[in-house]
């Protein structure tokens, strides 16, 4: 085993951070909580000011984003996760709108230069290599371009292959930890989720290459694929729902033209089972986000079926997925990367899947998007929209045809109102009889 010459405490490691620095924090489950807490302790002690913090979504505590650290830390996230959402909406933290594929570009081109990268890695092998485990995304770019890299060696970080592998010598300051990675729990599927899953699954062909995320709808879709054959996975993230299909041989990645036999992803979030699955597994390639989310690379795979969610869709096909009115809720993520990649794939299908109505009874298919809401997928890029009530195929359809398609899959209690709005928009030529 490769020996580690020297390790320091979290408190000692973060002393390299200076006022005015920009820090990149490792993403999702690999966010190094020990370093985060030690950094915040320096902030509370009045030792730092005007420190910018940059990351994608992280799990766990993110105290630096709040008002208690005003003037000390300022978060510029690439995605608004649940742990920083309220602070971002209140203006204590901020958000950089950017396609997931281009997050690394901001770092590599120096538009958001990194002074200190804080990462978490597995123990080194006999050759002196470590792995970034569950998250490569834009963090690899930060490691390659930061002035100083602080690495936490944690045996709970899986030794993932692909671009996740870096040299221990790439890390300037080494700490140690044995804290288990944060896990996400599967949510129980509702009848509505299952119906959406069945409708999406009906669009997935044998031999398709899949992209989908985490949560109820992706899990519902995956649960309906037990009779499919020769599926592949090229995605920005995956979770536990893929594993049963892999163990049954349904996901075998043998129909892919590139990375044949491999699941390709840039980060993941799930249970310990999925972390153990990628550990030292050559059938999983954790890659730089510039590779996984490049629409041109995505398009090379056959029958790319990209399933993404949304907050709302208007009757022209505009998709809002990042904000509720003027309040940012998440981010564009890789939605448009995969929508466009799937559209260019031979036999590809870009799909937006969402419930037809909220728990408060508000239609997610709307006459117009809520004022201030952002358009992530444009009406020019939309192909399929799926709810529990059916499938709307919008590509190549006129505006009035789109409205009719979308009203058909809206919640029955909302169809009359949508019909009226479309009639007022398009005039007497438009007529849809609601169920």
Number of C-alpha atoms within 10 A of each C-alpha: 9 12 11 13 6 8 15 13 16 23 17 13 22 22 12 14 18 16 15 14 19 24 25 29 26 31 25 22 26 30 25 28 24 16 24 19 18 18 21 20 15 17 21 13 8 11 15 21 18 16 20 22 21 26 23 24 22 22 20 16 13 17 16 25 26 19 16 13 19 15 14 22 29 22 24 22 25 24 28 30 19 15 16 25 20 18 19 22 17 13 14 20 23 22 21 15 17 17 19 26 24 19 24 21 17 15 22 18 10 11 9 18 19 25 21 24 27 28 27 32 31 24 24 21 15 10 11 15 18 27 29 28 29 31 31 27 31 29 26 24 22 31 25 17 19 21 13 21 24 25 27 31 25 20 18 21 26 25 26 30 22 21 20 24 21 20 13 23 12 15 19 13 22 22 20 19 17 11 13 13 25 16 17 16 11 15 10 11 14 12 11 17 21 19 21 26 26 20 20 29 18 12 15 21 19 16 21 27 31 25 26 26 20 18 20 19 27 24 24 24 23 21 17 17 21 13 8 17 18 17 24 31 29 29 25 28 22 26 22 23 21 19 17 14 20 16 10 10 15 21 28 22 27 16 21 24 12 15 18 16 18 21 25 25 27 27 27 27 24 21 17 16 13 20 23 15 16 21 20 14 14 14 19 20 21 31 25 24 28 19 18 27 28 18 22 17 15 28 21 17 28 22 27 33 31 29 26 23 21 20 20 28 27 20 25 26 28 22 26 25 25 24 23 18 14 13 17 23 20 21 26 23 25 23 28 23 23 32 28 22 25 30 23 21 22 13 15 25 28 27 27 26 23 24 25 27 19 13 7 6 11 13 22 22 30 24 20 16 22 16 9 12 20 22 18 21 22 14 19 12 18 24 19 20 26 27 28 23 17 19 22 23 17 23 14 11 13 11 16 19 16 21 28 25 20 29 28 21 20 27 22 16 14 19 23 17 16 25 22 16 17 23 17 11 12 14 11 9 7 16 15 18 10 16 10
